[in-house]
Amino acid sequence: MNKISGIVAATDFSVTAEWAARRAAVLAKQWRCPLTLVNVFDDGLLATVKAVYDIGKWASFNHLDADRARLQALAERIKADTGFDVATELLRGAAPSALAEFAAAQKPRLLVLGEHGEGWLSAAVLGSTAMKVLHATRAAPVLVVRRDPLEPYHEVLVATDFSEASARAARLALTLPPATRLTLMSAYGVALE
């Protein structure tokens, strides 16, 4: 694995993950930095499913190669749409911890992921993987994408708890084009209210 000083976009091949990849490409192009698409293949989950459901055809199907091909196809679509070269990495393990470890090792400028994956609860709440990655990742600011990027950002809201992590996110937002409006927000809960 090469050191990445650019943007990492995580994908589970859901619609929102593709939106996140496209948003990451727009930002990478603006910042003139590398973009790497990352997918996490959870072979432990696959082994559990195979054990529970004795499906013979699964034994000969190579899911890892299938995910690698899907990842490459997504990278090619992003390049066709944006003209921007995209690298790929296929990780193994549980998505939240694998992404956090990858970000800690690679120290990307930004980690981008979709709001939610393909789960049944996805339309209602921030996805559990996205939430776990937000809590686990300290190495880079995390951008959670909620919709398809039709154009570059014109307004950016950075939530701050006055930590070093939120200061890094604010500094990163300041590197967007000057026409981008930046708002810092902090929420405070009053005890016993």
N, CA, C and O of each residue as an XYZ file, in Angstrom:
772
protein
N       0.827     -1.188      0.000
C       0.000      0.000      0.000
C       0.872      1.251      0.000
O       1.818      1.358      0.780
N       0.552      2.180     -0.866
C       1.268      3.447     -0.912
C       0.632      4.429      0.057
O      -0.568      4.365      0.326
N       1.448      5.340      0.581
C       0.910      6.386      1.449
C      -0.003      7.302      0.643
O       0.332      7.707     -0.470
N      -1.145      7.618      1.211
C      -2.131      8.459      0.543
C      -2.159      9.809      1.252
O      -2.394      9.872      2.459
N      -1.925     10.877      0.516
C      -2.026     12.200      1.125
C      -3.243     12.928      0.573
O      -3.368     14.145      0.707
N      -4.118     12.184     -0.036
C      -5.293     12.779     -0.649
C      -6.566     12.380      0.057
O      -6.657     12.431      1.284
N      -7.541     11.985     -0.723
C      -8.877     11.670     -0.225
C      -9.123     10.178     -0.354
O      -8.749      9.553     -1.346
N      -9.763      9.616      0.672
C     -10.194      8.219      0.642
C     -11.714      8.216      0.667
O     -12.325      8.829      1.542
N     -12.325      7.528     -0.289
C     -13.780      7.371     -0.327
C     -14.096      5.902     -0.107
O     -13.639      5.042     -0.860
N     -14.876      5.619      0.923
C     -15.256      4.241      1.230
C     -16.536      3.899      0.486
O     -17.439      4.727      0.372
N     -16.607      2.667     -0.020
C     -17.818      2.244     -0.722
C     -18.239      0.848     -0.298
O     -17.410     -0.042     -0.107
N     -19.545      0.677     -0.156
C     -20.136     -0.654      0.011
C     -20.989     -0.972     -1.216
O     -21.794     -1.904     -1.207
N     -20.800     -0.183     -2.268
C     -21.488     -0.304     -3.554
C     -22.958      0.095     -3.492
O     -23.716     -0.207     -4.413
N     -23.371      0.767     -2.423
C     -24.735      1.284     -2.341
C     -24.820      2.591     -3.129
O     -23.801      3.140     -3.550
N     -26.033      3.078     -3.321
C     -26.246      4.336     -4.045
C     -25.562      5.493     -3.321
O     -24.880      6.301     -3.950
N     -25.742      5.577     -1.996
C     -25.135      6.700     -1.272
C     -23.611      6.604     -1.259
O     -22.931      7.629     -1.217
N     -23.072      5.404     -1.294
C     -21.613      5.249     -1.371
C     -21.094      5.738     -2.723
O     -20.008      6.312     -2.806
N     -21.868      5.510     -3.772
C     -21.454      6.022     -5.085
C     -21.523      7.549     -5.107
O     -20.664      8.203     -5.699
N     -22.542      8.112     -4.464
C     -22.607      9.570     -4.351
C     -21.373     10.088     -3.617
O     -20.777     11.088     -4.015
N     -20.999      9.396     -2.540
C     -19.818      9.798     -1.769
C     -18.563      9.739     -2.631
O     -17.716     10.629     -2.560
N     -18.444      8.703     -3.438
C     -17.277      8.571     -4.323
C     -17.241      9.715     -5.335
O     -16.177     10.258     -5.632
N     -18.400     10.072     -5.854
C     -18.444     11.181     -6.817
C     -18.114     12.516     -6.139
O     -17.411     13.350     -6.709
N     -18.626     12.711     -4.924
C     -18.297     13.937     -4.178
C     -16.793     13.977     -3.902
O     -16.163     15.026     -4.036
N     -16.228     12.849     -3.520
C     -14.783     12.780     -3.260
C     -13.991     13.137     -4.512
O     -12.960     13.804     -4.426
N     -14.465     12.698     -5.671
C     -13.779     13.017     -6.933
C     -13.833     14.514     -7.220
O     -12.849     15.095     -7.677
N     -14.972     15.136     -6.955
C     -15.104     16.588     -7.155
C     -14.108     17.327     -6.256
O     -13.423     18.248     -6.701
N     -14.036     16.911     -4.983
C     -13.111     17.562     -4.052
C     -11.655     17.298     -4.428
O     -10.823     18.203     -4.365
N     -11.347     16.068     -4.818
C      -9.969     15.731     -5.212
C      -9.534     16.567     -6.411
O      -8.387     17.005     -6.501
N     -10.459     16.774     -7.313
C     -10.153     17.597     -8.492
C      -9.912     19.052     -8.071
O      -8.980     19.693     -8.555
N     -10.758     19.573     -7.162
C     -10.586     20.947     -6.672
C      -9.248     21.115     -5.960
O      -8.552     22.111     -6.155
N      -8.894     20.130     -5.131
C      -7.676     20.216     -4.326
C      -6.448     19.675     -5.058
O      -5.329     19.763     -4.553
N      -6.664     19.113     -6.251
C      -5.564     18.520     -7.024
C      -4.784     17.509     -6.177
O      -3.561     17.580     -6.064
N      -5.524     16.571     -5.588
C      -4.888     15.549     -4.757
C      -5.397     14.169     -5.167
O      -6.441     14.072     -5.813
N      -4.688     13.104     -4.808
C      -5.101     11.759     -5.203
C      -6.418     11.343     -4.546
O      -6.776     11.820     -3.469
N      -7.121     10.445     -5.222
C      -8.355      9.860     -4.703
C      -8.212      8.349     -4.723
O      -7.820      7.763     -5.732
N      -8.535      7.724     -3.596
C      -8.525      6.267     -3.505
C      -9.895      5.789     -3.058
O     -10.410      6.231     -2.032
N     -10.489      4.876     -3.836
C     -11.738      4.218     -3.451
C     -11.385      2.972     -2.656
O     -10.525      2.191     -3.062
N     -12.050      2.789     -1.523
C     -11.776      1.657     -0.651
C     -13.062      0.883     -0.413
O     -14.110      1.463     -0.130
N     -12.966     -0.434     -0.533
C     -14.068     -1.324     -0.171
C     -13.536     -2.296      0.869
O     -12.386     -2.727      0.794
N     -14.378     -2.639      1.840
C     -13.987     -3.603      2.860
C     -14.779     -4.882      2.648
O     -16.008     -4.889      2.700
N     -14.048     -5.959      2.407
C     -14.653     -7.276      2.229
C     -14.633     -7.973      3.580
O     -13.565     -8.243      4.128
N     -15.813     -8.265      4.116
C     -15.922     -8.910      5.429
C     -16.045    -10.413      5.245
O     -17.151    -10.944      5.151
N     -14.899    -11.105      5.195
C     -14.938    -12.549      4.974
C     -15.463    -13.298      6.189
O     -15.924    -14.431      6.052
N     -15.407    -12.699      7.375
C     -15.995    -13.324      8.559
C     -17.508    -13.387      8.442
O     -18.122    -14.392      8.801
N     -18.104    -12.326      7.944
C     -19.546    -12.298      7.724
C     -19.937    -13.316      6.662
O     -20.936    -14.022      6.806
N     -19.144    -13.389      5.593
C     -19.426    -14.350      4.532
C     -19.358    -15.778      5.058
O     -20.197    -16.607      4.704
N     -18.372    -16.074      5.897
C     -18.247    -17.422      6.464
C     -19.463    -17.766      7.314
O     -19.936    -18.903      7.297
N     -19.969    -16.786      8.058
C     -21.162    -17.007      8.878
C     -22.373    -17.306      8.005
O     -23.131    -18.234      8.288
N     -22.555    -16.528      6.954
C     -23.689    -16.741      6.050
C     -23.592    -18.107      5.391
O     -24.592    -18.816      5.279
N     -22.394    -18.480      4.956
C     -22.206    -19.792      4.326
C     -22.522    -20.922      5.301
O     -23.079    -21.947      4.910
N     -22.164    -20.732      6.580
C     -22.418    -21.767      7.583
C     -23.905    -21.911      7.879
O     -24.403    -23.018      8.085
N     -24.607    -20.787      7.898
C     -26.036    -20.816      8.205
C     -26.843    -21.319      7.016
O     -27.760    -22.124      7.174
N     -26.500    -20.846      5.840
C     -27.218    -21.229      4.627
C     -26.310    -22.100      3.780
O     -25.382    -21.603      3.142
N     -26.569    -23.363      3.773
C     -25.730    -24.315      3.036
C     -26.073    -24.238      1.549
O     -26.856    -25.036      1.034
N     -25.475    -23.268      0.879
C     -25.749    -23.062     -0.539
C     -24.508    -23.482     -1.311
O     -23.469    -22.828     -1.222
N     -24.607    -24.556     -2.060
C     -23.473    -25.135     -2.769
C     -22.796    -24.203     -3.742
O     -21.570    -24.213     -3.854
N     -23.579    -23.384     -4.462
C     -22.981    -22.509     -5.477
C     -22.073    -21.449     -4.858
O     -21.195    -20.922     -5.541
N     -22.266    -21.129     -3.587
C     -21.421    -20.142     -2.929
C     -19.997    -20.654     -2.752
O     -19.046    -19.873     -2.717
N     -19.861    -21.967     -2.641
C     -18.542    -22.548     -2.400
C     -17.580    -22.240     -3.538
O     -16.389    -22.038     -3.299
N     -18.072    -22.199     -4.763
C     -17.183    -21.977     -5.900
C     -17.112    -20.509     -6.334
O     -16.247    -20.147     -7.131
N     -18.000    -19.669     -5.827
C     -18.015    -18.259     -6.224
C     -16.967    -17.486     -5.426
O     -16.917    -17.598     -4.201
N     -16.142    -16.717     -6.098
C     -15.096    -15.949     -5.428
C     -15.610    -14.527     -5.164
O     -15.536    -13.657     -6.033
N     -16.126    -14.311     -3.968
C     -16.705    -13.015     -3.600
C     -15.651    -11.910     -3.557
O     -15.940    -10.760     -3.885
N     -14.444    -12.258     -3.157
C     -13.367    -11.270     -3.098
C     -13.045    -10.729     -4.492
O     -12.898     -9.521     -4.678
N     -12.938    -11.631     -5.463
C     -12.688    -11.194     -6.844
C     -13.861    -10.388     -7.394
O     -13.667     -9.431     -8.142
N     -15.079    -10.781     -7.019
C     -16.263    -10.049     -7.475
C     -16.253     -8.623     -6.928
O     -16.541     -7.675     -7.659
N     -15.923     -8.470     -5.643
C     -15.852     -7.124     -5.061
C     -14.720     -6.314     -5.681
O     -14.868     -5.113     -5.910
N     -13.602     -6.958     -5.951
C     -12.477     -6.268     -6.597
C     -12.908     -5.735     -7.971
O     -12.582     -4.607     -8.338
N     -13.641     -6.558     -8.720
C     -14.123     -6.147    -10.049
C     -15.130     -5.000     -9.934
O     -15.089     -4.060    -10.727
N     -16.033     -5.071     -8.952
C     -17.007     -3.992     -8.748
C     -16.313     -2.687     -8.375
O     -16.706     -1.612     -8.827
N     -15.275     -2.794     -7.544
C     -14.523     -1.617     -7.125
C     -13.824     -0.972     -8.321
O     -13.835      0.249     -8.474
N     -13.222     -1.795     -9.157
C     -12.545     -1.285    -10.347
C     -13.547     -0.654    -11.318
O     -13.265      0.380    -11.925
N     -14.718     -1.283    -11.460
C     -15.755     -0.732    -12.343
C     -16.230      0.633    -11.837
O     -16.459      1.545    -12.632
N     -16.378      0.774    -10.520
C     -16.774      2.065     -9.946
C     -15.692      3.113    -10.209
O     -16.002      4.247    -10.572
N     -14.441      2.741    -10.030
C     -13.334      3.672    -10.299
C     -13.350      4.122    -11.757
O     -13.109      5.292    -12.052
N     -13.630      3.209    -12.651
C     -13.685      3.554    -14.079
C     -14.867      4.466    -14.395
O     -14.747      5.366    -15.227
N     -16.026      4.241    -13.730
C     -17.186      5.130    -13.923
C     -16.871      6.543    -13.429
O     -17.197      7.530    -14.089
N     -16.234      6.623    -12.262
C     -15.879      7.935    -11.708
C     -14.914      8.648    -12.653
O     -15.057      9.844    -12.904
N     -13.934      7.915    -13.174
C     -12.977      8.521    -14.109
C     -13.689      8.978    -15.378
O     -13.401     10.059    -15.893
N     -14.615      8.167    -15.888
C     -15.355      8.542    -17.096
C     -16.191      9.803    -16.855
O     -16.300     10.655    -17.736
N     -16.783      9.919    -15.656
C     -17.624     11.076    -15.326
C     -16.812     12.342    -15.071
O     -17.239     13.440    -15.425
N     -15.633     12.184    -14.454
C     -14.886     13.359    -13.993
C     -13.568     13.584    -14.722
O     -13.003     14.676    -14.656
N     -13.073     12.564    -15.414
C     -11.763     12.659    -16.044
C     -10.631     12.566    -15.042
O      -9.481     12.860    -15.368
N     -10.954     12.155    -13.816
C      -9.990     12.132    -12.720
C      -9.575     10.696    -12.428
O     -10.430      9.827    -12.257
N      -8.260     10.437    -12.370
C      -7.767      9.091    -12.062
C      -8.112      8.703    -10.633
O      -8.021      9.517     -9.714
N      -8.510      7.442    -10.457
C      -8.922      6.944     -9.155
C      -8.183      5.643     -8.869
O      -8.207      4.716     -9.678
N      -7.524      5.581     -7.712
C      -6.877      4.341     -7.272
C      -7.884      3.527     -6.468
O      -8.900      4.064     -6.026
N      -7.615      2.240     -6.273
C      -8.519      1.389     -5.496
C      -7.735      0.581     -4.470
O      -6.569      0.245     -4.683
N      -8.390      0.274     -3.358
C      -7.852     -0.605     -2.318
C      -8.984     -1.486     -1.825
O     -10.069     -0.996     -1.513
N      -8.734     -2.781     -1.755
C      -9.706     -3.721     -1.200
C      -9.159     -4.207      0.133
O      -8.117     -4.859      0.191
N      -9.879     -3.881      1.207
C      -9.471     -4.270      2.554
C     -10.288     -5.469      2.998
O     -11.315     -5.784      2.397
N      -9.835     -6.136      4.043
C     -10.578     -7.271      4.599
C     -10.825     -7.032      6.078
O      -9.979     -6.483      6.784
N     -12.006     -7.455      6.537
C     -12.354     -7.315      7.945
C     -13.704     -6.653      8.108
O     -14.482     -6.550      7.159
N     -13.973     -6.205      9.326
C     -15.209     -5.468      9.611
C     -15.010     -4.028      9.143
O     -13.982     -3.418      9.434
N     -15.974     -3.491      8.430
C     -15.819     -2.186      7.784
C     -15.386     -1.063      8.735
O     -14.411     -0.375      8.431
N     -16.057     -0.845      9.863
C     -15.658      0.297     10.699
C     -14.205      0.228     11.164
O     -13.473      1.212     11.060
N     -13.786     -0.926     11.674
C     -12.410     -1.022     12.178
C     -11.398     -1.027     11.041
O     -10.330     -0.428     11.170
N     -11.711     -1.690      9.926
C     -10.778     -1.714      8.790
C     -10.582     -0.310      8.218
O      -9.460      0.073      7.886
N     -11.666      0.455      8.101
C     -11.554      1.829      7.591
C     -10.778      2.722      8.557
O      -9.955      3.534      8.134
N     -11.043      2.569      9.857
C     -10.325      3.370     10.854
C      -8.833      3.039     10.837
O      -7.999      3.941     10.914
N      -8.492      1.753     10.738
C      -7.082      1.348     10.684
C      -6.415      1.860      9.408
O      -5.277      2.328      9.440
N      -7.126      1.768      8.292
C      -6.581      2.245      7.023
C      -6.317      3.746      7.092
O      -5.264      4.219      6.665
N      -7.280      4.490      7.630
C      -7.116      5.943      7.752
C      -5.964      6.282      8.693
O      -5.202      7.211      8.425
N      -5.827      5.541      9.792
C      -4.728      5.798     10.728
C      -3.376      5.548     10.067
O      -2.422      6.290     10.302
N      -3.293      4.510      9.245
C      -2.027      4.176      8.579
C      -1.718      5.124      7.425
O      -0.563      5.496      7.216
N      -2.744      5.513      6.678
C      -2.533      6.303      5.459
C      -2.611      7.806      5.674
O      -2.068      8.576      4.881
N      -3.280      8.228      6.737
C      -3.447      9.651      7.047
C      -3.946     10.478      5.856
O      -3.273     11.409      5.415
N      -5.123     10.131      5.345
C      -5.654     10.906      4.219
C      -6.059     12.308      4.665
O      -6.250     12.577      5.851
N      -6.180     13.169      3.698
C      -6.634     14.535      3.957
C      -8.097     14.526      4.405
O      -8.515     15.350      5.218
N      -8.874     13.569      3.854
C     -10.300     13.481      4.129
C     -10.776     12.061      3.864
O     -10.339     11.423      2.907
N     -11.672     11.568      4.715
C     -12.326     10.278      4.511
C     -13.789     10.565      4.183
O     -14.478     11.244      4.945
N     -14.261     10.049      3.053
C     -15.616     10.346      2.578
C     -16.418      9.057      2.527
O     -15.944      8.048      2.004
N     -17.640      9.084      3.072
C     -18.510      7.921      2.984
C     -19.953      8.341      2.841
O     -20.326      9.471      3.157
N     -20.759      7.412      2.359
C     -22.180      7.679      2.184
C     -22.900      7.665      3.513
O     -22.450      7.062      4.487
N     -24.025      8.343      3.525
C     -24.815      8.458      4.755
C     -25.238      7.098      5.288
O     -25.199      6.862      6.495
N     -25.636      6.217      4.408
C     -26.069      4.889      4.828
C     -25.912      3.929      3.676
O     -25.849      4.325      2.512
N     -25.849      2.660      4.021
C     -25.703      1.620      3.003
C     -27.046      1.081      2.575
O     -28.037      1.810      2.521
N     -27.070     -0.178      2.279
C     -28.267     -0.778      1.723
C     -29.142     -1.456      2.770
O     -30.003     -2.261      2.417
N     -28.942     -1.152      4.046
C     -29.718     -1.787      5.102
C     -31.174     -1.352      5.091
O     -31.516     -0.317      4.520
N     -32.023     -2.140      5.721
C     -33.462     -1.871      5.730
C     -33.808     -0.604      6.499
O     -34.851      0.001      6.251
N     -32.959     -0.197      7.416
C     -33.226      0.990      8.218
C     -32.586      2.237      7.619
O     -32.674      3.327      8.184
N     -31.943      2.061      6.469
C     -31.097      3.118      5.921
C     -31.819      4.418      5.613
O     -31.212      5.485      5.704
N     -33.068      4.365      5.257
C     -33.772      5.595      4.900
C     -34.069      6.455      6.123
O     -34.306      7.656      5.991
N     -34.060      5.853      7.313
C     -34.480      6.575      8.502
C     -33.339      7.208      9.296
O     -33.503      8.302      9.836
N     -32.199      6.547      9.375
C     -31.131      7.026     10.253
C     -29.779      6.944      9.575
O     -29.612      6.261      8.565
N     -28.811      7.657     10.151
C     -27.438      7.537      9.694
C     -27.020      6.091      9.880
O     -27.217      5.525     10.955
N     -26.456      5.493      8.868
C     -26.102      4.081      8.905
C     -25.158      3.735     10.040
O     -24.346      4.559     10.460
N     -25.269      2.515     10.532
C     -24.447      2.106     11.665
C     -22.971      2.082     11.303
O     -22.133      2.411     12.143
N     -22.627      1.700     10.070
C     -21.219      1.716      9.670
C     -20.697      3.143      9.661
O     -19.613      3.407     10.180
N     -21.450      4.064      9.080
C     -21.028      5.470      9.059
C     -20.852      5.996     10.482
O     -19.874      6.683     10.774
N     -21.788      5.678     11.358
C     -21.709      6.141     12.742
C     -20.481      5.557     13.439
O     -19.774      6.271     14.150
N     -20.225      4.269     13.241
C     -19.059      3.631     13.868
C     -17.757      4.208     13.327
O     -16.805      4.397     14.084
N     -17.703      4.490     12.028
C     -16.497      5.087     11.445
C     -16.287      6.487     12.015
O     -15.157      6.865     12.327
N     -17.362      7.256     12.152
C     -17.244      8.599     12.732
C     -16.643      8.538     14.132
O     -15.817      9.376     14.493
N     -17.059      7.542     14.923
C     -16.551      7.413     16.288
C     -15.136      6.850     16.335
O     -14.362      7.195     17.228
N     -14.793      5.988     15.382
C     -13.501      5.288     15.426
C     -12.363      6.047     14.766
O     -11.200      5.814     15.096
N     -12.668      6.943     13.849
C     -11.622      7.577     13.048
C     -11.165      8.881     13.677
O     -11.945      9.817     13.856
N      -9.895      8.917     14.004
C      -9.288     10.130     14.546
C      -8.222     10.681     13.597
O      -7.749     11.803     13.778
N      -7.847      9.899     12.592
C      -6.725     10.248     11.722
C      -7.079     11.287     10.665
O      -6.194     11.954     10.130
N      -8.362     11.428     10.362
C      -8.751     12.343      9.286
C     -10.166     12.838      9.523
O     -10.979     12.143     10.133
N     -10.462     14.039      9.042
C     -11.852     14.482      9.068
C     -12.704     13.542      8.209
O     -12.229     12.998      7.213
N     -13.955     13.360      8.604
C     -14.870     12.474      7.880
C     -16.001     13.315      7.303
O     -16.638     14.095      8.010
N     -16.238     13.141      6.006
C     -17.359     13.796      5.333
C     -18.401     12.730      5.040
O     -18.116     11.748      4.355
N     -19.609     12.924      5.558
C     -20.714     12.006      5.293
C     -21.597     12.653      4.230
O     -22.154     13.730      4.442
N     -21.719     11.980      3.082
C     -22.453     12.516      1.934
C     -23.893     12.024      1.971
O     -24.148     10.831      2.139
N     -24.830     12.952      1.814
C     -26.255     12.628      1.895
C     -26.967     12.587      0.553
O     -28.044     12.001      0.446
N     -26.379     13.206     -0.482
C     -27.063     13.226     -1.780
C     -26.049     13.266     -2.912
O     -24.856     13.483     -2.696
N     -26.545     13.055     -4.107
C     -25.705     13.042     -5.300
C     -25.127     14.442     -5.535
O     -25.868     15.425     -5.535
N     -23.814     14.534     -5.734
C     -23.213     15.855     -5.944
C     -23.457     16.357     -7.360
O     -22.899     15.818     -8.316
N     -24.269     17.365     -7.497
C     -24.562     17.926     -8.808
C     -23.582     19.033     -9.163
O     -23.384     19.339    -10.339
N     -22.969     19.635     -8.147
C     -22.021     20.726     -8.365
C     -21.126     20.838     -7.135
O     -21.400     20.203     -6.117
N     -20.062     21.635     -7.212
C     -19.196     21.822     -6.039
C     -19.973     22.468     -4.889
O     -21.015     23.090     -5.097
N     -19.449     22.309     -3.684
C     -20.089     22.926     -2.522
C     -20.051     24.448     -2.627
O     -19.052     25.036     -3.042
N     -21.173     25.074     -2.239
C     -21.233     26.528     -2.143
C     -21.311     26.955     -0.680
O     -20.921     28.068     -0.329
N     -21.815     26.063      0.166
C     -21.918     26.314      1.602
C     -21.451     25.079      2.348
O     -21.774     23.954      1.965
N     -20.687     25.290      3.418
C     -20.188     24.189      4.230
C     -20.465     24.510      5.693
O     -20.180     25.613      6.160
N     -21.021     23.541      6.409
C     -21.262     23.654      7.842
C     -20.300     22.706      8.540
O     -20.298     21.506      8.263
N     -19.485     23.235      9.441
C     -18.557     22.414     10.215
C     -19.007     22.458     11.668
O     -19.015     23.519     12.292
N     -19.381     21.300     12.202
C     -19.741     21.207     13.616
C     -18.454     21.143     14.428
O     -17.512     20.441     14.061
N     -18.423     21.874     15.524
C     -17.213     21.868     16.336
C     -17.529     21.618     17.802
O     -18.512     22.120     18.348
N     -16.664     20.828     18.415
C     -16.701     20.646     19.863
C     -15.416     21.223     20.465
O     -15.077     20.957     21.618
N     -14.711     22.018     19.652
C     -13.474     22.701     20.016
C     -12.309     21.737     20.239
O     -11.320     22.084     20.885
N     -12.434     20.535     19.705
C     -11.350     19.554     19.786
C     -10.372     19.777     18.635
O     -10.650     20.539     17.709
N      -9.230     19.106     18.705
C      -8.250     19.186     17.614
C      -8.849     18.620     16.332
O      -8.582     19.136     15.247
N      -9.656     17.562     16.443
C     -10.269     16.951     15.256
C     -11.195     17.935     14.548
O     -11.172     18.031     13.321
N     -12.008     18.666     15.308
C     -12.906     19.625     14.652
C     -12.126     20.833     14.129
O     -12.536     21.447     13.144
N     -11.025     21.177     14.765
C     -10.173     22.254     14.237
C      -9.568     21.839     12.895
O      -9.478     22.654     11.977
N      -9.149     20.559     12.775
C      -8.621     20.062     11.497
C      -9.695     20.122     10.420
O      -9.418     20.502      9.282
N     -10.924     19.747     10.778
C     -12.022     19.785      9.805
C     -12.280     21.222      9.347
O     -12.514     21.463      8.163
N     -12.240     22.166     10.275
C     -12.460     23.574      9.917
C     -11.338     24.088      9.016
O     -11.595     24.796      8.042
N     -10.091     23.729      9.343
C      -8.967     24.157      8.492
C      -9.095     23.567      7.091
O      -8.799     24.233      6.099
N      -9.534     22.325      7.019
C      -9.721     21.684      5.719
C     -10.816     22.402      4.925
O     -10.663     22.637      3.726
N     -11.911     22.748      5.586
C     -13.002     23.459      4.907
C     -12.528     24.805      4.365
O     -13.026     25.273      3.341
N     -11.579     25.421      5.042
C     -11.050     26.705      4.577
C     -10.270     26.584      3.275
O     -10.019     27.593      2.615
N      -9.883     25.376      2.894
C      -9.143     25.194      1.640
C     -10.069     25.036      0.441
O      -9.598     24.892     -0.687
N     -11.376     25.061      0.668
C     -12.320     25.051     -0.449
C     -12.236     26.397     -1.165
O     -11.713     27.358     -0.603
N     -12.740     26.481     -2.389
C     -12.659     27.751     -3.123
C     -13.227     28.916     -2.315
O     -14.153     28.729     -1.526
N     -12.674     30.124     -2.508
C     -13.083     31.294     -1.721
C     -14.576     31.602     -1.778
O     -15.113     32.186     -0.836
N     -15.250     31.230     -2.845
C     -16.682     31.520     -2.962
C     -17.524     30.633     -2.048
O     -18.719     30.877     -1.886
N     -16.924     29.617     -1.455
C     -17.656     28.709     -0.577
C     -17.891     29.375      0.775
O     -16.953     29.835      1.426
N     -19.158     29.418      1.186
C     -19.512     30.024      2.473
C     -19.301     28.989      3.571
O     -19.808     27.872      3.469
N     -18.563     29.342      4.613
C     -18.247     28.428      5.707
C     -18.928     28.891      6.984
O     -18.822     30.056      7.366
N     -19.631     27.969      7.646
C     -20.273     28.256      8.918
C     -19.763     27.260      9.948
O     -19.767     26.054      9.701
N     -19.323     27.757     11.103
C     -18.945     26.901     12.223
C     -20.117     26.849     13.184
O     -20.750     27.870     13.452
N     -20.411     25.665     13.706
C     -21.532     25.514     14.614
C     -21.103     24.698     15.821
O     -20.396     23.699     15.694
N     -21.537     25.133     16.980
C     -21.326     24.369     18.198
C     -22.657     24.302     18.927
O     -23.360     25.304     19.052
N     -22.993     23.126     19.402
C     -24.239     22.956     20.156
C     -23.882     22.726     21.620
O     -22.900     22.057     21.940
N     -24.685     23.285     22.481
C     -24.418     23.163     23.905
C     -25.697     22.725     24.595
O     -26.751     23.332     24.405
N     -25.607     21.683     25.388
C     -26.764     21.211     26.141
C     -26.706     21.735     27.562
O     -25.679     21.612     28.230
N     -27.784     22.309     28.022
C     -27.845     22.836     29.377
C     -28.292     21.713     30.304
O     -29.305     21.060     30.056
N     -27.536     21.495     31.366
C     -27.853     20.433     32.321
C     -29.201     20.694     32.990
O     -29.552     21.834     33.292
N     -29.935     19.631     33.210
C     -31.228     19.659     33.899
C     -32.294     20.453     33.159
O     -33.240     20.946     33.773
N     -32.151     20.577     31.879
C     -33.173     21.305     31.124
C     -34.039     20.341     30.373
O     -34.963     20.756     29.673
